[in-house]
Amino acid sequence: MRRTQSDRGAAITAACLFGWVALLVAAHLRGRALLAAGERLFLGFPPLHATWEPRVTLLVLAPIAVAAAVIVWGPDLASRARWTHLMYASWGAAAAWAVALAATDGWTALTTPLTHPTEYLRVVPGISDPLRFLRTFTERIGAYPTHVQGHPPGFVLLLWLLDSVGLSGPGPAAAVLIAAGASAVPAVALAARDLAGEDQARRALPFLVLVPAAVWVATSADALFMALAAWGFSCFVRAALRPGGEGDVLAAGSGLAFGTGLFMTYGMAPFGLSVIAVAGVLRRVRPLLVGGAAVGAVAVAFLAGGFWWYDGLQATVVRYVAGAGGTRPDSYFWWANLAAFAVAVGPAAVAGAARLRDLRLWLPLAAVLLAVCAATASGMSKAEVERIWLPFVPWTVLACVSLWTGKAAVRAWLAGQAAVALAVQLLLRSPW
């Protein structure tokens, strides 16, 4: 007897859930075995950069309440609310979800990650002349904290700018990172509406809000990088679909976002492959040229200030190889990275990708997966990708639209996503 479409869907779902769990278990057990054999993974709980530290207090009621609100009312609001209102509501809900998760360790957990000796804020008090900081950044890179060594100087300059206008310290920095990271949700939804229509974008929104990766949004600099990538990619998609002056303005905005991101994280570079892939499929070269010119303008501005991106990258590679990157085994992280990424996107995204048939949404998904493969092949993404790959997460979560087989099913998948986030937050201790 021929199986029904429903049976096939259930079989695919079961296989995806089994595969998701199996990948995480295999990555953890293999990581534990490597640690026992003396390999230097620098991971407390493979494949995540965390330690096993279960803790539950009454503060857990806050993320449970946020998750329950999104699960119960999110699907209905996503279907009926005015689009503009929905954009602001999703932004606020995403911020609330990230903040509530982090605050299970107390409100100071929103700022503590930014005060660690390895973080960017440590450098700001020593900057008296930002141009001198730029000119000497590459030659003095070994004197800076670990995260500064691993990135271009753009984010440090942003923190210096906040400090110079009176918004100093971890509080304002945390607010910027959380607000920016949460804004990736409406940015990705706008691109989904342009590519696949408003109905599909609305279906994606509850999943974009309740993504497990929110655990690393409050508070890490990668949340800001995610926002720059989201708005840059979204503007590029809109530019490719809107010829003429409006398209040029959007393409320029895309280039400025990506260009700014390139000088905050070298991890933005693989997104160039995603943009080129979209331009090729849509057969739109002009936005690529306009956006590329805007990226070039940002590069010229930094070069005029004394910093050349490629020199900074080479210096970072030297520091990376001399540190953890030079000892972590490639063969393990080629696939363990995918396990960490699977935690960040959640089981719903994996099942959704297996069931996704909308080629319009496969375009950004495939483009981003190409960027993930490039990041892995570079050898510069070994571990900690649960936060490093945050810019790739929301585009992967778009696949969850294929799980919209009824609001009961949607709510069940959303509950699963929330459960993963809560488990990571309450059972593991992450530095971010």
C-alpha positions as CSV (number, residue, x, y, z in Angstrom):
1,M,0.0,0.0,0.0
2,R,1.3,3.4,-1.0
3,R,2.1,5.6,2.0
4,T,0.2,8.8,2.3
5,Q,1.9,12.2,2.2
6,S,1.2,12.5,5.9
7,D,3.0,9.2,6.6
8,R,6.0,10.4,4.6
9,G,6.1,13.7,6.4
10,A,6.0,11.8,9.8
11,A,8.8,9.5,8.7
12,I,11.0,12.5,7.5
13,T,10.3,14.2,10.8
14,A,11.3,11.2,12.9
15,A,14.4,10.6,10.9
16,C,15.5,14.3,11.3
17,L,14.9,14.2,15.0
18,F,16.8,11.0,15.4
19,G,19.7,12.4,13.2
20,W,19.7,15.6,15.2
21,V,20.0,13.8,18.5
22,A,22.5,11.3,17.1
23,L,24.8,14.0,15.8
24,L,24.8,15.8,19.2
25,V,25.5,12.6,21.1
26,A,28.2,11.5,18.7
27,A,29.9,14.9,18.9
28,H,29.8,14.9,22.7
29,L,31.0,11.3,23.1
30,R,33.8,11.7,20.6
31,G,34.8,15.0,22.2
32,R,34.9,13.4,25.6
33,A,37.1,10.6,24.2
34,L,39.5,13.1,22.6
35,L,39.7,15.0,25.9
36,A,40.5,11.8,27.8
37,A,43.2,11.0,25.2
38,G,44.9,14.4,25.9
39,E,43.6,16.3,22.9
40,R,43.4,20.1,23.6
41,L,39.9,20.9,22.4
42,F,39.4,23.8,24.9
43,L,35.8,22.7,25.4
44,G,34.2,21.9,28.7
45,F,31.1,20.2,27.2
46,P,31.8,19.1,23.6
47,P,30.8,20.3,21.0
48,L,29.8,23.5,22.9
49,H,32.2,26.0,24.5
50,A,30.5,25.5,27.9
51,T,30.7,23.6,31.2
52,W,28.1,21.3,32.7
53,E,26.6,23.3,35.6
54,P,22.9,22.6,36.2
55,R,21.1,25.4,38.0
56,V,17.4,26.3,38.4
57,T,16.0,29.3,40.3
58,L,12.7,31.2,40.3
59,L,14.2,33.4,37.6
60,V,13.5,30.6,35.1
61,L,9.9,31.7,35.2
62,A,10.7,34.7,33.0
63,P,11.9,32.8,29.9
64,I,9.2,30.2,30.4
65,A,6.6,33.0,30.4
66,V,8.1,34.5,27.2
67,A,8.2,31.2,25.5
68,A,4.7,30.3,26.6
69,A,3.4,33.7,25.2
70,V,5.1,33.1,21.8
71,I,3.9,29.5,21.7
72,V,0.3,30.3,22.6
73,W,-0.3,33.6,20.8
74,G,2.6,33.8,18.3
75,P,1.0,31.7,15.5
76,D,-2.3,33.6,15.7
77,L,-0.6,37.0,15.8
78,A,1.7,36.1,13.0
79,S,-1.3,35.2,10.8
80,R,-3.5,38.2,11.6
81,A,-1.6,41.2,12.9
82,R,-0.7,44.2,10.7
83,W,2.7,43.6,9.1
84,T,4.2,46.8,10.5
85,H,3.1,46.0,14.0
86,L,4.3,42.5,13.5
87,M,7.8,43.7,12.7
88,Y,8.1,45.7,15.9
89,A,6.5,43.0,18.0
90,S,8.8,40.4,16.7
91,W,11.8,42.6,17.4
92,G,10.6,43.2,21.0
93,A,9.8,39.5,21.5
94,A,13.2,38.4,20.3
95,A,14.9,40.8,22.7
96,A,12.7,39.7,25.5
97,W,13.5,36.0,24.8
98,A,17.3,36.6,24.8
99,V,17.2,38.8,27.9
100,A,15.0,36.4,29.9
101,L,17.2,33.5,29.1
102,A,20.4,35.3,30.2
103,A,18.7,36.7,33.3
104,T,18.2,33.2,34.7
105,D,21.7,33.7,36.1
106,G,20.7,37.2,37.5
107,W,20.5,40.6,35.8
108,T,24.3,41.0,36.0
109,A,24.6,38.1,33.5
110,L,23.6,40.6,30.8
111,T,26.8,42.6,31.3
112,T,29.3,40.2,32.9
113,P,30.3,38.5,29.6
114,L,31.5,41.9,28.3
115,T,33.8,42.4,31.3
116,H,35.8,39.3,30.9
117,P,39.6,39.8,30.5
118,T,39.4,38.4,27.0
119,E,36.8,40.9,25.8
120,Y,36.8,44.1,23.8
121,L,35.9,46.6,26.6
122,R,39.3,46.0,28.2
123,V,40.9,47.9,25.3
124,V,38.7,51.0,25.3
125,P,40.2,52.9,28.3
126,G,43.6,52.8,26.6
127,I,42.5,54.5,23.4
128,S,43.4,58.1,23.5
129,D,43.6,58.5,19.7
130,P,41.4,56.2,17.5
131,L,43.5,56.9,14.4
132,R,46.7,55.8,16.2
133,F,44.8,52.7,17.4
134,L,44.0,51.9,13.8
135,R,47.5,52.5,12.5
136,T,49.2,50.4,15.2
137,F,46.5,47.7,15.5
138,T,48.2,45.0,13.4
139,E,51.7,45.5,14.8
140,R,50.4,45.5,18.4
141,I,47.8,42.8,18.0
142,G,49.6,40.4,20.4
143,A,49.1,42.9,23.3
144,Y,45.3,42.8,23.0
145,P,42.8,40.5,24.6
146,T,41.9,37.2,22.8
147,H,38.7,38.4,21.2
148,V,40.3,41.6,20.0
149,Q,43.2,39.5,18.4
150,G,40.6,37.5,16.6
151,H,38.7,40.4,14.9
152,P,39.3,43.6,13.0
153,P,39.2,46.8,15.1
154,G,35.8,48.0,14.1
155,F,33.9,46.8,17.1
156,V,36.4,48.3,19.5
157,L,36.0,51.6,17.7
158,L,32.2,51.4,18.2
159,L,32.7,50.8,21.9
160,W,35.1,53.8,22.0
161,L,32.5,55.9,20.2
162,L,29.9,54.9,22.8
163,D,32.4,55.8,25.6
164,S,33.2,59.1,24.0
165,V,29.5,60.2,24.1
166,G,29.0,59.2,27.7
167,L,27.7,55.7,27.1
168,S,30.6,53.9,28.7
169,G,30.8,50.5,30.3
170,P,29.1,47.1,29.8
171,G,25.5,48.4,30.3
172,P,25.2,50.5,27.2
173,A,27.2,48.0,25.2
174,A,24.9,45.2,26.2
175,A,21.9,47.2,25.3
176,V,23.3,47.9,21.8
177,L,24.1,44.2,21.3
178,I,20.7,42.9,22.4
179,A,18.7,45.5,20.4
180,A,20.8,44.9,17.3
181,G,20.7,41.1,17.6
182,A,17.0,41.1,18.0
183,S,16.5,43.3,15.0
184,A,17.8,40.4,12.8
185,V,14.3,38.9,13.1
186,P,12.4,41.5,11.2
187,A,15.3,41.9,8.8
188,V,15.1,38.2,7.8
189,A,11.3,38.3,7.7
190,L,11.4,41.2,5.2
191,A,13.7,39.3,2.9
192,A,11.5,36.2,3.2
193,R,8.5,38.3,2.2
194,D,10.3,39.7,-0.8
195,L,11.4,36.2,-1.9
196,A,8.4,34.0,-1.0
197,G,5.5,36.2,-0.1
198,E,4.1,37.6,3.1
199,D,2.3,34.3,4.1
200,Q,5.6,32.5,4.2
201,A,7.3,35.3,6.1
202,R,4.6,35.4,8.7
203,R,4.9,31.6,9.2
204,A,8.6,32.0,9.9
205,L,8.4,34.8,12.5
206,P,7.5,32.7,15.6
207,F,10.4,30.4,14.9
208,L,12.8,33.3,14.2
209,V,11.8,34.7,17.6
210,L,12.1,31.5,19.7
211,V,15.3,30.3,18.2
212,P,17.7,28.4,20.6
213,A,20.6,30.6,19.4
214,A,19.1,33.4,21.6
215,V,21.1,31.9,24.4
216,W,24.2,33.6,22.8
217,V,22.5,36.9,21.8
218,A,22.7,38.3,25.3
219,T,25.4,39.1,25.5
220,S,28.0,38.6,22.8
221,A,29.4,40.9,20.0
222,D,28.3,38.2,17.5
223,A,24.7,39.4,18.0
224,L,25.7,42.7,16.4
225,F,27.5,40.8,13.6
226,M,24.3,38.8,13.1
227,A,22.3,42.0,12.7
228,L,24.7,43.5,10.2
229,A,24.6,40.3,8.1
230,A,20.8,40.1,8.3
231,W,20.2,43.7,7.3
232,G,22.9,43.5,4.6
233,F,21.6,40.3,3.1
234,S,18.0,41.5,3.4
235,C,18.8,44.8,1.7
236,F,20.6,43.0,-1.1
237,V,17.6,40.7,-1.8
238,R,15.3,43.7,-1.9
239,A,17.7,45.5,-4.2
240,A,17.9,42.6,-6.6
241,L,14.1,42.5,-6.9
242,R,13.8,46.3,-7.3
243,P,15.5,47.7,-10.4
244,G,16.2,51.4,-10.7
245,G,17.1,54.1,-8.1
246,E,15.4,52.4,-5.2
247,G,17.4,49.2,-5.9
248,D,20.6,51.2,-6.0
249,V,19.9,52.8,-2.7
250,L,19.2,49.4,-1.1
251,A,22.3,47.8,-2.7
252,A,24.4,50.7,-1.3
253,G,22.9,50.1,2.1
254,S,23.6,46.4,1.8
255,G,27.2,47.2,1.0
256,L,27.6,49.5,3.9
257,A,26.2,46.9,6.3
258,F,28.5,44.2,5.0
259,G,31.4,46.5,4.8
260,T,31.0,47.6,8.4
261,G,30.6,43.9,9.4
262,L,33.8,43.0,7.6
263,F,35.7,45.4,9.8
264,M,34.1,44.0,12.9
265,T,34.5,40.3,12.1
266,Y,36.5,38.3,9.5
267,G,33.6,35.8,9.7
268,M,31.6,38.2,7.5
269,A,33.7,37.3,4.5
270,P,31.9,34.0,3.7
271,F,28.7,35.9,3.3
272,G,30.1,37.3,0.1
273,L,29.6,33.8,-1.4
274,S,25.9,34.0,-0.3
275,V,25.4,37.4,-2.0
276,I,27.1,36.3,-5.2
277,A,25.0,33.1,-5.3
278,V,21.8,35.2,-4.9
279,A,22.9,37.6,-7.5
280,G,23.6,34.7,-9.9
281,V,20.3,33.0,-9.4
282,L,18.3,36.2,-9.7
283,R,20.5,37.3,-12.6
284,R,21.1,40.7,-11.1
285,V,24.6,42.1,-11.5
286,R,24.0,45.8,-10.9
287,P,23.2,45.4,-7.2
288,L,26.3,43.4,-6.8
289,L,28.4,46.2,-8.4
290,V,26.7,48.9,-6.4
291,G,27.0,47.0,-3.1
292,G,30.6,46.1,-3.9
293,A,31.4,49.8,-4.4
294,A,29.9,50.5,-0.9
295,V,32.0,47.8,0.7
296,G,35.0,49.3,-1.0
297,A,34.2,52.7,0.3
298,V,34.2,51.3,3.9
299,A,37.5,49.6,3.2
300,V,39.0,52.8,1.8
301,A,37.9,54.7,4.9
302,F,39.6,52.2,7.2
303,L,42.7,52.2,5.0
304,A,42.8,56.0,5.2
305,G,42.8,55.6,9.0
306,G,45.8,53.3,8.8
307,F,44.2,49.8,8.9
308,W,44.3,47.3,5.9
309,W,41.9,44.4,6.3
310,Y,44.1,41.8,4.7
311,D,47.1,42.6,6.9
312,G,44.8,42.4,10.0
313,L,43.6,39.0,8.8
314,Q,47.1,37.7,8.4
315,A,48.1,38.8,11.8
316,T,45.0,37.2,13.3
317,V,45.8,33.9,11.5
318,V,49.2,34.0,13.1
319,R,47.7,34.5,16.6
320,Y,45.0,31.9,15.9
321,V,47.5,29.2,14.9
322,A,49.7,30.1,17.9
323,G,46.7,29.7,20.2
324,A,43.8,27.3,20.5
325,G,43.3,27.1,16.7
326,G,46.7,25.5,16.2
327,T,46.0,22.7,18.6
328,R,42.3,21.9,18.1
329,P,42.1,18.8,15.7
330,D,40.6,19.7,12.3
331,S,39.1,16.2,11.7
332,Y,36.9,16.5,14.8
333,F,35.6,20.0,14.2
334,W,34.8,19.5,10.5
335,W,31.7,17.7,11.7
336,A,31.4,18.7,15.4
337,N,30.9,22.3,14.3
338,L,27.8,21.1,12.5
339,A,26.6,19.6,15.8
340,A,27.1,23.0,17.6
341,F,25.3,24.7,14.8
342,A,22.5,22.2,15.0
343,V,22.0,23.2,18.7
344,A,21.9,26.8,17.7
345,V,19.2,26.4,15.0
346,G,17.3,23.7,16.9
347,P,15.6,20.5,15.7
348,A,12.8,22.3,14.0
349,A,15.1,24.0,11.5
350,V,16.7,20.6,10.6
351,A,13.3,18.9,10.1
352,G,12.0,22.0,8.3
353,A,15.0,21.9,5.8
354,A,14.3,18.3,5.1
355,R,10.6,19.0,4.3
356,L,11.1,22.4,2.6
357,R,9.8,22.4,-1.0
358,D,9.6,26.2,-1.6
359,L,12.5,26.9,-3.9
360,R,12.2,30.6,-3.2
361,L,13.2,30.0,0.4
362,W,15.8,27.4,-0.6
363,L,17.7,30.3,-2.2
364,P,18.8,32.0,1.0
365,L,19.1,28.7,2.8
366,A,21.4,27.2,0.3
367,A,23.4,30.4,0.0
368,V,24.0,30.5,3.8
369,L,24.8,26.8,3.9
370,L,27.4,27.5,1.3
371,A,28.9,30.2,3.6
372,V,28.9,27.7,6.5
373,C,30.8,25.2,4.4
374,A,33.3,27.9,3.4
375,A,33.8,28.9,7.0
376,T,34.5,25.3,8.0
377,A,36.9,24.8,5.1
378,S,38.8,27.9,6.0
379,G,40.1,26.2,9.2
380,M,39.4,29.4,11.1
381,S,36.2,28.1,12.7
382,K,37.1,25.4,15.0
383,A,34.7,25.3,18.0
384,E,32.7,28.2,19.5
385,V,30.6,28.3,16.3
386,E,27.4,28.4,18.3
387,R,28.1,32.1,18.6
388,I,30.5,32.7,15.8
389,W,28.0,31.4,13.2
390,L,25.1,33.4,14.6
391,P,24.9,35.4,11.4
392,F,24.0,32.2,9.5
393,V,21.3,31.0,12.0
394,P,18.1,33.0,11.1
395,W,18.4,32.2,7.4
396,T,18.5,28.5,8.3
397,V,15.5,28.9,10.6
398,L,13.4,30.1,7.6
399,A,13.1,26.4,6.7
400,C,10.7,26.0,9.6
401,V,7.9,27.4,7.4
402,S,7.5,23.9,6.0
403,L,6.4,22.7,9.5
404,W,3.2,24.8,9.3
405,T,0.8,21.9,8.9
406,G,-1.5,23.3,11.5
407,K,-1.3,25.6,14.5
408,A,-1.1,22.7,16.9
409,A,1.9,21.3,15.1
410,V,3.5,24.7,15.0
411,R,3.1,25.2,18.7
412,A,4.6,21.7,19.4
413,W,7.7,22.6,17.3
414,L,8.0,26.0,19.0
415,A,7.8,24.2,22.4
416,G,10.6,22.0,21.3
417,Q,12.8,24.9,20.2
418,A,12.2,26.6,23.5
419,A,13.0,23.5,25.4
420,V,16.4,23.2,23.7
421,A,17.2,26.8,24.6
422,L,16.1,26.4,28.2
423,A,18.1,23.1,28.5
424,V,21.3,24.8,27.2
425,Q,20.8,27.8,29.4
426,L,20.0,25.9,32.6
427,L,22.3,22.9,32.3
428,L,25.4,24.5,30.8
429,R,27.4,27.5,31.8
430,S,28.6,29.5,28.7
431,P,31.0,32.5,28.9
432,W,28.5,34.5,26.7
